[in-house]
């Protein structure tokens, strides 16, 4: 009888695990980038910017899980790490969802997407300065709920450890105040005229050295589609950052980008990104008066989407950094990108 019970338990356990494996989906993403800098050719080479392996799916009827491994080329060596690893659910609390683990913080637009899912090749300066080139991921908890209102309002709040901020390979230090954030999103569907999603953001933290960071932002996405083709996309973000603390000078910075893109055909898309960035607190060393400055860039981008699993992209960047009383600093580059997706890549909500 004991042997029979053991065999039955083993069969049931195997069947349960087989069901989990059957429900689990996997995908891989390869992101090749080749920059061609006009002023400095030191980094002009083809690079595998990232190679990702993703596993996702339901654990059981209540919970879902995502596990994402990523390898990046850092100074000639590929460094593999856990990009995201979290468990969550949209079934425990009505009209709500949550996740616990490591994930990209649910603020803004670009920060919630992996680089290979962006509509352009590289990060605008505001993204690179405030969220790192790739984005801010951390370990913690995030909760979202859909408000019971006539209009669509989705509110996300999150708290993460905050030992590090941005891309890091060390353990960091315990912050005075952990990373915390709020993202309120409104969605409007106009049917054949397209759909609009916009959101207001706040992010704050105080690190181990008592440097206090506060971010306030606005994100905006408009899409118009015909069938499965997005014929018009307009994406934008505006962010303000204030940093202060004992022993630190207060800094204020404002940055934004806007990216309109139209479809020339079902496979060919053309867009133009405009970037703006200014340091309000920048001052002349001589007398401490404010030094006016503006960093602006124009980035025309051409995308050939061969299928949902493969796309080729080329972008030209003209970047001009202006400082009052100084000569302009101009940087130009061409970037070539090839993204390859193997398997069922997780879909984004909008």
N, C-alpha and C positions, 0 to 999 in steps of 0.2 A: 504494500500500500504506500509506504514511504517513497519507494522508487518511482511508482506511478505518479505520485504527487509532484516529485522533483522533475520528472519528465514533462508533465503537464505545465508546471510553472516555467520551465525552460522554453517550451514551445510558445506559451503566451508572451513571455518576455521577448523572444525573438520576433514574434509577430508584431509586437508594439514597436520595437526598434525598426523593423522593416517598414512599418507605416510611417514613422517619423522620417526615415531616409527617403521614402517615396514622396513625401510632402516637401522635403527640402529642395530648394533650387540653388543653382550655383552659376557663377559667371566670372569671366576674367576680362580685364580691360588693359589695353596697351596704349600708351600715350607717347608717341614719338614727336620730338620737337627739334627743329634745326634753325637757330637764329643766325642772321647775317648782319652783324653790326658794321655800320659805315665808318665810325670813328675808331673803334678798338676791335681788332680781329682775334683777340685772345680766346674768346668763347665761341668762335664760329665753328661749330661742329654739330653733327647729328647726335642727339642724346635721347635715351629712353627716360623721359621725365618721370614716369611712374609705371609700375606694373602691379595691378591689383587683382586679388583673388577674393571673391565674395561668396559667402554662403548665407542664405536667408530662407525663412519659411516659418510655418507654425510649429510650436513645440507640442501643443495640445489644443483642444477647442478654445482655450482661454488666452494663452500667451503666444507671442511671436518672438523670434530672435534674429539678430543680424550679426555676422562676423566678417570683418573685412581686413585682410592682410594687404599691406602695400610695401613696395620696395622702391626706393629713390636713389638716384645717383648723386652721391655727396662726395665731392673732391675725388672723383674717379673710382669710388667704391660703392657698391650697392648695399644700402642699409635697409633691412626688412624690419617691419614693426606692425603692431596691431593698430590699424587705422581707426576702426570702430568695432565695438563689441558690446551689444546691449540687448536687454530683454524688455519687452513692453506689451501693451495690450490696448485695444479699443473696445473691449467687451466687458470690462469690470465695472466701469462707471458710465451711465448713459450719456451719449453725446460728448464723450471725453476720451482722451488717450494719454498714455504716459510711457516713459522709457527710463530705464536705469542702467547705467554702464558708461562706456566711453562713446562719445558721438560728437559730431560737429554741432556747435551751439546753434539753436534754432532762432537766430536773429538775421535780419537782412535778407538778401537774395543770394549773393555769391557764396556766402559762408555756409549755406546749407547744401551746396553742390560740390561734388568732386571736380577737379580741374578739367577732366576729360568731358564733363557734361556742360561746361561753359559755352556760351555762344561766340566766344572769341578766344584767342590763344593764351595771352598772358594777363596778369592782374592789372587793373588800373592802380594808379599810385595810392588812392585813398584806401583801397583794399589791402595793398601791400604794407602801407604804413600802420593801419589800424588793426588789421586781422592777419598779417603775415601774407606771404605770396600765395600760400595754399589755403589758409583758413585756420580758425581756432577750434580745436577739438579738446575736450577735457572729460574727466570722469565725474559723474554726478547724477542728478535726477531732473527730469523735465516733465511738466504737466501741461496739457492743452485741453481747452473746453470750448464748445460751440455755444454761444449765448442764446437763450430762448427769446430772440427778438425777430421782428419781421425781416430785417435785413441780416445779411450774413456777417457775423463777427466771430472770429476765432482768436482766442486769447491764449498765449503761451508764456509760462513762467518757468524759470530754471535756476538751479543752484549747483555749481560744480566746485571741485576742490580748490582750484585756483593756485596750486603750487607752481605751475608754469602757465605761460600765456603765449600761444603761437607754437611754431615748430620747435621742439626741444628734445634732446636725448639725455637729459639728466633729470633727477628727481625733483629739482627745484627746492623751494623753501616754503614753510607754512605761511600763508598770507595773514595779514591783520584782519582783512575782510575777504571772504571767498568770492569768486566770480558769481555774479547774479545778473539776471536779465529778464526783460519783458518784451514781448512782441505781440502787438494787437493788429490783426489783419482783417480787412474788409474785402469782400468779393462781390462783383456785380457782373451778371451775365446778360448781354444784350442780344443774344441769339445770333443771327446772321451778321450783325454788326460787330461781333467780337466780345471779348470778356476782359475785365479789368480787375487786377488784384493790387491793393496797396496796403502798406503797413507802417506803423510807427514803432520805434525801437528805443530801448534804454539798456545799457550795460554798464555795470560798475564793479570795481574791485579795488582793494588796497593791499599792495604786496608786502613782503617781509621787511622792506626798508621804509615802509610808511608812505610810499608813493601812491597817491590816490588817483585813479583813472575813472573818468566818466565819459560815456559815449551816448550821444543822442542821434538818432538816424531816421530816415524816411526811405522806403523802398517802393518801387512802382513797376508793374509789369502789365502791358497790354498785348493781347494776342487776337488776331483775326485768322480764322482757318477756313479752308475749303477741303472737305474730306479730312484726310490725314496730313495735309500740307498746311503749315503756318505761313500764310501769305504775307502777314505783317506782324512784326514783333517790335515793341518799344520797351526797353528795360532801362531802369535808372535807379541810382542810389545817391543819397546825400547824407553825409555824416559830419558831426562836430565832435571834437575831442578836447577835453580839459584835463590837464594833469597838474597836480600840486602836492606838496607835502613838506614836512620839516627838512630843511637843508636843500630843497629843490626850488628852482624858479618856476613860477606858474607858466604853463604853455597852453596856448589855444590854437587849434588847427581846424580848418574846414576843407572838406574835399567832396567831390562829386564826379559822377560820370553819367552819360546818357548814350544809349546804343539803339538806334533804329535799324531794322533789317527788313528787307523785302525779298520775296521770292521771284526770281527771274523765270524759273521753271520748277517742276516738281523736285528737281535735284540741285539746282543752282541758286545760291542766296548771296546777296551783297548787303553789307552793313557798314556803318560809319560810327565809330565810338569817339566821343569827345570827353576828355578828362580835364578837370580843374582841381587845383590844390593850392592852399595858401596858409602860411604860418602867421597868424595874427600877432603873436607875441614876439616875433623876430625883431631885434633892435640893433642899431649901430653900436659898435664897441666904443666909439669915441665919446658920444654924449648920451647914450641910452635911449635916444628917440627911436620911434618905430621905423623899421626899414620895410617899406612896401615890397611885396613879392608875390609872384604868381607863377605857378607851374601849370602849363597847359599842353595838351597833346591831342593830335588827330590820328585815328587809327582806322583807315579803311580796311575792310576784311571781306574776303571772298571765300565762300564755303561750297564745296561740292559734296553732297551727301549721296553717296552711291547706294546706300541702303541704311536701314536702322542699325546695322552692325559695323559700318565703315564710313568714315568721312575724311576728306582732305581739305585743308584750309591754308590760305596764305594771307598774311597781314603785313601792312607797312605802318611803321610808327614814326611820326615826327613829334619829338618832345622838346619843348623849350622851357628852360628854367630862367626866370627873370628876377633879379634883385636890384632894388633901387640903388643907383650909384655904381653898379658893376656891369660888366659885359654879360650878355646872355650866354647861357650854356645850352647848346643844341645837340641832341642825340637823335640819330636815325637808325632804323634797322628794318630788315625784312625777317619775317618768321614763317616757317613752314611747319605744318602739323599734320600728323596722320593718327587718327584714333581708330582702334580695332576692338570690337566687342565680341567675345566668345560666350555664347549661352544667353540665358534669359536675364538681361540686366534689370534691376529693380526700377519700376516706373516712378516718376515724380508726380506729385499731385497737380501741379499747374506749371 
